[in-house]
Amino acid sequence: MDNKMEKSTLDRVGLGIFLALCLLGALQVSRYLTLSMASMALTALLLELLMLLWAWTAYRGRMPFLLLAVTAAGFVLNSFLNYGETTHFANLILIQGILGGIWAVAGTVWMLRTKEKPARLPWQAPLAMLLIVVSVLWVWKGNVEQDRQWDGHAKHTLWAVPSKFDTGEIQQAGTLEELVYETKAYATDSRTVTKRALVYLPYGYDPETPYNILYLMHGTGDDENYWLSTHPYNKIMLDRMIAMGEIEPLIVVTPTFYVEDDCAGHLDDLTFSFREELRNDLMPAVESKYATWAETADDAGFAASRDHRAFAGLSRGAVTTANSALCGSLDYFSWFGLFSSFRTTEETIRTTIQSEDWKNLPIHYLYATTGNFDFATPYMVPGYRMLCDLEPRMETGLNTSLDIFPMRYHSIGHWHLSLYNFLQRIF
């Protein structure tokens, strides 16, 4: 009789744990539904369904140790979907993992002490999981392979850069040069510092011909080498798209927002103050040396040539784009790329790009991206929508768009694809 009572208690606790996991999962899916993005909500629903089917298997099979897989999934997904400094939108997934881990250990110890035996493993739930995983991977792989094998002109895509633009060196390759320039520590004591940027010059660069120019910023923890040297396939893509006539030859500058060891604990100070370095030091150094549409490397020259100048960045580089280029230098730039971040305020927008001086300047294109597994998504999507709602110059489908890439997270694969799409939109 005592053994039956303990079995019943074990089952009731196991059911309670399963129902708690279901509740947390439903709450997490509902949070993604608030973003009003079908692909995000569907991704969250499929993830939760897989976790809960496995939790059901653990409950019905009386095998609480199987919940260790839920714990592992919770911690892995937490590493993709949350970020300590900025984003805790998907923290319920981590709580699910912790709860599953606690019961995996406690339930297993309970069964060992009472010498209870597991039930027969139910096959229906694992089979359903297998069918879901195989179906999702089949759709994903099919779309990726279709894009990789694409042999036509460059086109917008959510899946992958075509291999014809993505692999293999070519003879008509552009060159990378190092540009050393002096600037100031604008975020701290305004001392003079020496910095470097990389400059991409297209094959056959002619100093007598004006070129469009793109300033391209890295993210937290990286440097000016990130885009074109650390990840050279970005340069290969540039070379090949230019050689194949998909985009016009252009100059690309990859600077860094870091200033020696300043603001180690307050990096936002660097990304906001980069505006001063950009306008006062970097642009004059670059565009007095290389042939751009700026007839003079000063305020008048930069303002007159803004239609031929773009700024884009990834992660914290996108924060730099938003605050130092879009909201800080709209008079110098008219093309913008925000990859995996958008953090600015309604007040900043109203006092900068909607000020009397700038409110009539055209915004030729603003391209924003994030991924289904990108921790930036929960503030990227609302921030982008806030900008579109506030700014009458932004017309979705005409001069602005937001892409959410399936199966992409906060990584260079996402940003490589972002750059590919962005290059087709500018100039």
C-alpha positions in Angstrom: 0.0 0.0 0.0 2.8 2.4 0.9 4.5 1.7 -2.4 1.4 2.5 -4.4 1.0 5.8 -2.4 4.5 6.8 -3.3 4.0 5.9 -6.9 0.9 8.0 -7.0 2.7 10.9 -5.4 5.6 10.6 -7.8 3.2 10.6 -10.8 1.3 13.6 -9.4 4.4 15.6 -8.9 5.6 14.6 -12.3 2.4 15.8 -13.8 2.6 19.1 -11.9 6.1 19.7 -13.3 4.9 19.0 -16.8 1.9 21.4 -16.4 4.3 24.0 -15.0 6.5 23.6 -18.1 3.4 23.9 -20.3 2.4 27.2 -18.6 5.9 28.7 -18.9 6.0 27.6 -22.6 2.6 29.2 -23.3 3.6 32.4 -21.6 6.9 32.5 -23.7 5.0 32.0 -26.9 2.5 34.7 -26.0 5.4 37.1 -25.4 6.6 36.5 -29.0 3.1 37.0 -30.2 3.2 40.6 -28.8 5.9 41.3 -31.5 3.3 40.6 -34.2 5.8 38.8 -36.3 4.4 35.4 -37.5 7.8 33.9 -38.1 9.0 34.7 -34.6 5.9 33.3 -33.0 6.0 30.2 -35.1 9.7 29.6 -34.2 8.9 30.0 -30.5 5.9 27.7 -30.8 7.9 24.9 -32.5 10.7 25.1 -29.9 8.2 24.9 -27.0 6.3 22.1 -28.7 9.5 20.0 -29.0 10.5 20.7 -25.4 7.0 19.8 -24.1 6.7 16.6 -26.2 9.9 15.4 -24.6 8.7 16.5 -21.1 5.5 14.5 -21.8 7.7 11.5 -22.7 9.6 11.8 -19.4 6.3 12.0 -17.5 4.5 9.2 -19.2 7.5 7.0 -19.1 8.2 7.8 -15.4 11.7 8.7 -16.4 12.4 12.1 -14.9 16.1 11.9 -15.9 15.0 12.5 -19.5 14.2 16.1 -18.5 18.0 16.7 -18.5 17.5 17.2 -22.2 15.0 20.0 -21.5 17.6 21.5 -19.2 20.3 21.4 -21.9 17.9 22.9 -24.4 16.9 25.7 -22.0 20.5 26.7 -21.4 21.5 26.4 -25.1 18.5 28.5 -26.2 19.2 31.0 -23.5 22.7 31.6 -24.8 21.1 32.5 -28.2 18.0 34.3 -27.2 19.1 36.3 -24.2 22.0 38.7 -23.5 23.0 39.8 -20.1 23.4 43.5 -20.8 20.3 44.1 -22.9 17.9 41.3 -23.5 16.0 38.9 -21.2 12.9 38.5 -23.4 13.2 34.7 -23.5 14.1 34.1 -19.9 11.1 31.8 -19.4 13.0 29.2 -21.5 15.8 29.3 -19.0 13.4 28.9 -16.1 11.9 25.9 -17.9 15.4 24.4 -18.2 16.1 25.0 -14.5 12.8 23.5 -13.4 13.3 20.5 -15.6 16.8 20.0 -14.2 15.6 20.1 -10.6 12.9 17.5 -11.2 15.3 15.4 -13.3 17.6 15.0 -10.3 15.0 15.0 -7.5 12.7 12.6 -9.4 15.5 10.2 -10.2 16.7 10.2 -6.6 13.2 9.6 -5.4 12.8 6.6 -7.8 16.1 5.1 -6.7 15.3 5.4 -3.0 11.8 3.9 -3.4 13.0 1.4 -6.0 10.2 2.3 -8.3 10.5 1.3 -12.0 9.9 3.3 -15.1 6.9 2.7 -17.3 7.1 1.7 -21.0 8.5 4.6 -23.0 5.7 6.1 -25.1 6.7 6.2 -28.7 4.1 8.7 -30.0 5.7 11.9 -28.6 9.3 11.1 -29.8 7.9 10.2 -33.2 6.0 13.5 -33.4 9.3 15.3 -32.4 11.2 13.5 -35.1 8.6 14.5 -37.7 8.7 18.1 -36.7 12.6 18.3 -36.7 12.9 16.5 -40.0 10.2 18.7 -41.6 11.8 22.0 -40.4 15.3 20.9 -41.4 14.0 19.8 -44.8 12.4 23.2 -45.5 15.4 25.1 -44.2 18.0 23.0 -46.1 15.9 23.1 -49.3 15.7 26.9 -49.3 19.4 27.3 -48.4 20.5 25.0 -51.1 18.2 26.6 -53.7 19.7 30.0 -52.9 23.3 28.7 -52.8 22.8 27.2 -56.3 21.2 30.3 -57.7 23.0 31.2 -60.9 21.1 34.4 -62.0 21.5 38.0 -61.0 21.8 38.9 -57.4 18.5 39.0 -55.6 17.0 39.6 -52.2 17.0 36.5 -50.1 16.2 35.4 -46.5 18.3 32.1 -46.7 21.8 32.2 -48.1 24.2 34.1 -50.3 24.6 32.4 -53.7 27.8 30.5 -54.0 28.7 32.3 -57.2 29.2 35.5 -55.2 30.5 33.8 -52.0 33.4 31.6 -52.8 36.6 31.6 -54.8 39.2 34.3 -55.3 39.0 36.2 -58.6 41.7 38.0 -60.6 39.7 41.3 -60.5 40.1 41.6 -56.8 40.0 44.9 -54.9 42.6 45.9 -52.4 42.7 46.7 -48.7 44.7 49.6 -47.4 45.4 50.7 -43.9 44.5 54.3 -43.1 46.1 55.8 -40.0 44.5 59.1 -38.7 44.4 61.3 -35.7 41.3 61.9 -33.7 40.3 62.7 -30.1 38.9 60.8 -27.2 35.5 62.5 -27.5 33.8 60.4 -24.9 36.3 61.1 -22.1 39.1 63.8 -21.9 39.4 64.9 -25.6 43.1 63.9 -25.7 44.6 63.3 -29.1 44.8 59.6 -30.1 45.9 57.7 -33.2 43.6 55.2 -34.8 43.4 53.1 -37.9 40.7 52.0 -40.4 40.7 49.6 -43.3 39.8 51.0 -46.7 38.6 48.7 -49.5 39.3 50.0 -53.0 37.6 48.3 -55.9 39.6 46.6 -58.7 40.9 49.2 -61.2 40.4 52.1 -58.7 40.9 55.4 -60.5 41.8 58.4 -58.3 40.2 60.6 -61.0 36.8 58.9 -60.8 34.4 59.7 -57.9 33.1 56.6 -56.1 30.2 55.9 -53.8 31.4 55.1 -50.3 30.1 52.8 -47.5 31.3 53.1 -43.9 30.9 49.7 -42.2 31.0 49.2 -38.4 31.8 46.1 -36.4 30.2 45.0 -33.0 31.2 44.6 -29.4 34.6 43.0 -28.8 35.8 43.3 -32.4 37.8 45.9 -34.4 38.3 47.4 -37.8 39.5 44.1 -39.2 36.3 42.3 -38.5 34.3 42.8 -41.7 36.9 42.4 -44.5 40.0 40.8 -42.9 38.9 38.6 -40.1 36.0 37.4 -42.3 37.6 37.7 -45.8 34.5 36.1 -47.6 32.8 39.5 -47.2 35.6 41.0 -49.3 35.3 38.1 -51.8 31.6 38.8 -52.1 32.3 42.5 -52.7 34.9 41.6 -55.4 32.6 39.2 -57.2 29.5 41.3 -57.1 31.4 44.2 -58.6 33.2 42.0 -61.2 29.9 40.5 -62.3 28.3 43.9 -62.6 25.8 43.3 -59.8 26.8 46.5 -58.0 28.8 49.6 -59.0 32.4 49.8 -57.8 32.5 51.5 -54.4 34.9 52.3 -51.6 34.2 50.6 -48.2 35.7 51.9 -44.9 35.7 49.8 -41.8 36.6 51.9 -38.7 36.2 51.1 -35.0 34.3 52.9 -32.3 36.9 51.8 -29.7 39.3 54.5 -28.4 42.2 52.8 -26.7 40.9 51.5 -23.3 38.3 54.2 -22.8 34.7 53.5 -21.5 35.3 49.8 -20.9 32.2 49.5 -18.8 30.1 52.1 -20.8 30.5 51.3 -24.4 27.3 53.3 -25.3 29.4 56.4 -24.6 31.7 55.4 -27.5 29.0 54.6 -30.0 27.2 57.9 -29.3 30.3 60.0 -29.3 31.6 58.4 -32.5 29.6 61.0 -34.3 32.2 63.6 -33.5 35.1 61.4 -34.7 33.2 60.5 -37.9 32.5 64.0 -38.9 35.6 65.8 -37.6 38.3 63.3 -38.2 37.5 60.0 -40.0 35.6 61.4 -43.0 38.0 64.2 -43.7 41.0 61.8 -43.5 39.3 59.2 -45.8 37.7 61.5 -48.4 40.6 63.9 -48.7 42.8 60.9 -49.7 40.4 58.8 -51.8 38.2 59.8 -54.7 34.6 60.1 -53.5 31.7 62.4 -54.6 32.7 65.0 -52.0 34.4 67.8 -54.0 35.9 69.1 -50.7 36.5 67.1 -47.5 34.5 69.5 -45.3 31.0 70.2 -44.2 29.9 71.7 -47.5 31.4 68.9 -49.5 30.0 66.1 -47.4 26.5 67.6 -47.3 26.4 68.1 -51.1 27.5 64.4 -51.7 25.2 62.7 -49.1 23.3 60.8 -51.8 26.6 58.9 -52.5 27.3 57.9 -48.9 26.1 55.0 -46.7 26.6 53.8 -43.2 25.9 50.3 -41.8 26.8 48.3 -38.8 26.2 45.1 -36.9 25.1 44.7 -33.2 26.7 47.6 -31.4 27.8 48.9 -34.8 24.1 49.2 -35.6 23.7 51.2 -32.4 26.5 53.4 -33.8 24.7 53.6 -37.1 21.5 54.7 -35.5 22.9 57.3 -33.2 26.0 58.6 -34.8 25.0 58.3 -38.5 21.2 58.4 -38.9 20.5 60.6 -35.9 23.9 62.2 -35.8 24.8 62.8 -39.4 21.8 62.7 -41.6 23.2 65.7 -43.4 26.1 63.6 -44.5 24.4 60.2 -45.2 21.3 59.0 -46.9 21.6 55.2 -46.9 21.6 53.1 -43.7 21.9 49.5 -42.6 20.9 48.3 -39.1 22.0 44.7 -38.6 20.9 43.1 -35.3 20.3 46.2 -33.2 18.2 49.4 -33.0 18.5 51.3 -29.8 17.5 54.9 -29.8 14.6 56.9 -28.3 11.6 58.8 -29.7 13.0 61.9 -28.2 16.3 61.5 -30.0 14.5 61.0 -33.3 12.4 64.1 -32.8 15.3 66.3 -31.9 17.7 65.1 -34.6 16.4 63.8 -37.9 13.1 65.7 -37.4 14.7 68.9 -36.5 14.2 72.0 -38.7 17.6 71.5 -40.3 17.1 67.9 -41.2 13.4 67.2 -41.5 13.3 67.7 -45.3 16.4 65.7 -46.1 15.5 62.5 -48.0 16.3 59.1 -46.5 16.9 57.0 -49.6 16.9 53.6 -47.9 17.1 52.1 -44.4 17.5 48.3 -44.3 17.1 46.5 -41.0 17.7 42.8 -40.2 17.5 40.4 -37.3 17.2 36.6 -36.9 14.7 34.2 -35.4 17.3 33.2 -32.8 18.8 36.6 -32.4 18.6 38.1 -28.9 18.4 41.5 -30.5 15.0 40.8 -32.0 12.8 41.8 -29.1 14.0 45.4 -29.1 15.0 45.5 -32.8 11.4 45.0 -34.0 9.6 47.4 -31.7 12.4 50.0 -32.2 12.2 49.8 -36.0 8.4 50.0 -35.9 8.6 53.1 -33.7 10.9 54.7 -36.2 8.5 54.0 -39.1 5.5 55.2 -37.1 7.2 58.5 -36.2 9.0 59.3 -39.5 6.8 60.1 -42.5 9.8 59.8 -44.8 9.9 56.0 -44.1 7.7 54.0 -46.4 7.8 50.2 -46.0 8.6 48.5 -49.2 9.7 51.7 -50.9 12.6 53.0 -48.9 12.8 50.8 -45.9 12.4 47.1 -45.0 12.9 44.7 -42.1 14.1 41.2 -42.7 13.9 38.4 -40.1 16.1 35.6 -41.2 14.9 32.0 -40.4 17.3 30.0 -38.3 19.8 32.9 -38.0 21.2 34.2 -34.7 23.6 36.9 -33.6 26.5 35.8 -35.8 28.6 36.6 -38.9 26.5 34.3 -41.0 23.5 36.6 -40.4 25.5 39.7 -41.1 27.1 38.3 -44.2 23.6 37.8 -45.6 22.6 41.3 -44.4 25.5 42.9 -46.2 24.7 41.0 -49.4 21.1 42.3 -49.4 22.2 45.8 -48.4 24.7 46.1 -51.2 21.8 45.6 -53.7 19.7 48.4 -52.2 22.2 51.2 -51.9 23.3 53.8 -54.6 
